[in-house]
Amino acid sequence: MTRVMLCLVAVISFTFLAYLHSARAETVQTLINKARNGNIQSQIELGEIYFEGNIVKKDYKKSKEWFEKAALQGNAKAQCSLGYMYEQGYGTMKDLTKAMELYQKSAVSGNAEAQNSLGRMFLAGNGIPKDSKQAAEWFEKAAAQDHDMAQLTLGILYLVGDGVEQNKEVSYRWFQRACDNGLDAACDAVKNNKK
């Protein structure tokens, strides 16, 4: 009886995996068809799928191509993702100037991730002159949209007075907001910086 059950489980598992593989391939092909017709959401999804490599083999060049198509149509999320690829050198040569340009377009459109990325680049002087004041301004915009890392970083900037006037109360409030958004490092900062 046990062997029969094991065989049955194996057959069912194999059949399910074959179905799952087929369904994924069909889903990707459907996305490709839509994306080729200019569907921005499908282009972004394909960019993410090829970047992550969960459904198809990881392919940064294909990821970049799909993000590029959506970015050229003015999509802020795609511009931000493409900026990250240029910043890190995924699927392309590292180009911090191009990354900045894409982050800037996306950030002006209100994309919190791009605003945080600009803040990071200005704070570190990554490919541009270091400018803590401008970094704080971008972090502020992203933090106002509940971007937890921007909130944490802003808390640190207020704690040490980098790019902003030092203010421990404001620092604590940003740490608390990031903690409320589930960022463990911010919760640690709240514990370590009690009023």
N, C-alpha and C positions, 0 to 999 in steps of 0.2 A: 504493500500500500504506500509506503514512504517513497519508494522509487518512482511509482506512478505519479505521485504528487510533485516530486522534484522535476520529473520530465515535463509535467503539465506546466509548472511554474516557469521552467526554462523556455518552453515553446511560447507561452504567453508573453514573457519578457522579450524574447527575440522579435516576436511579431509587433509588440508595442514599439520597440526601438526602431524597427524598420519603418513603421508608420510615422514615428516622430521625425526620422531623418527625411522621409518623403514630404511630410508636411512643412518642414523647415525649408527644404529646397523649393517647394511650391511658393511659400511665403516670400522668400528672397526673390524668386523670379517675378512674382507679382509686384514687389517693390521696385525692381529694376524697370519693369514695363512702365509703371507710373512715373518713376523718376525720369526716365527718358522723355516722357511727355511733359516734363517741366514741373511735376508735383514737388513742391519744396519739402513738405513733411517726409515724403518717401526718400528724397535725396539726403535729408538729415539722418533718417533712420539707417540708410545704407552706410553713410559715413560712420555712424556709431557701431554698426554691426561689423564692418571691416576693421575698425579701430580696435574693438574689444576682442574679436575673434572667437566669440562664443557660438555663433551659429554657422559661420563660415571660417575658413582659414584667415588668420590675421593678415591684413594687407594694408599697410599704411599708405601706399601710393593710391590704391583704389579709394581708401577712406578720404584722403586729401581731395581726390577728384570729385567725389560726391559733395563734400563740404563746400568745395569751390563753386560748384554749380548753384548751390543754394545761396552762398554768400554773394555771388554776382547778382542774384535777384533781390539783394538787400536784406536777407534774413539775419537778424542780430545773433541768434544762437549759432548759426553756421559760421558767421564771421568770428565769433569768439573761439569756437572749436578749431577753426583754421588758424587763428592767431596762436593758439596753444601749440599746434603742430609746427608752425614756423619757429616759435620760441624754443621748443625742445628738439627740433630737427627730426620729427617723425615724418617719413615719406617725402622729405625734401631736405635741402641744405638748411641748416640753422640760419635764420635771418631775423634778427631782433628788430630791425627797422620795419620790416613787413609785419612782424607780430604786433608791434606798437600801433601801426596804421590800422590793422584789423581790429585790435582791441578798442582803439579810439572810436572807430565807426560803430562798433557794437555797444560800447559804453554810452555814447551819446544817445543811442536809441533806448537806453534804460536797462541794458542787460547787466544784472548784478555781478555775475561771474566775470565779465569783462572789466567792470569797474574795479573789482577786487584784484584782478590781474594787473591792471594799470597801477594800482596802489603798490602791489608787490614790486613791479619793475622800477617805479620811482623811488621806493624805499631802499631797494638794494643797489640802485644805480646800474641796473641790468641793461646794458646796451644804450643807456642814456645817462646824462649827469644825475647824480643822486639829488633828490628834491623831496625832503620829508614833508614839507608843507603841502605840496601838490599830492603826495602819496596820501596824506591824511584826508584831503578833500575827496579823493576817489574812494577811500575806505569808508568815509562818512556816507557817501551816496549808496554804496553797496550795503552797508550796515543798516541803513534806513529801510532797506528791502528785506531785512532779516537774513542777510548772508552771515552765517555764524563765524566764519574765519575772519571776515572783515570786522565784525564786532569784537572778536578777541584781539585782533591786531590793533584796533583803535583803542581798546582798553589799555594795551601795553603802551601805546604812544602817549596817552594821557597820563599814565602812571609815571613815565620817565620824562615827559615834556619834550618829546621829539616831534617837531612839525606842528605842534599845538602847545598851548600854554599848559603846564603841568596842573592837573586837577584830579586828585585821588577820588573824589566823589563821582565825577563823570566816568573815570576809569572803572570804578566798581560797578556803576550802572551798566556799562558796556559788557563787562565780564558777566554780569547777571543775565543780561539779555542773551548772550551767546550760550550760557549755561542752560537757560530756559529752552533754547533751541536744540539742546541735546549734545553740545560739544563738551566732552569730558575735561579737556584741558582748561576750558573756561570755568568749569565747576571747581577745579583745583585752584584756579586763580581767585575765585570768590572766597574759598576757604582760607587762602593765604593772605588775603587783603581785606579782611573784615574791617568795617569802620571802627 
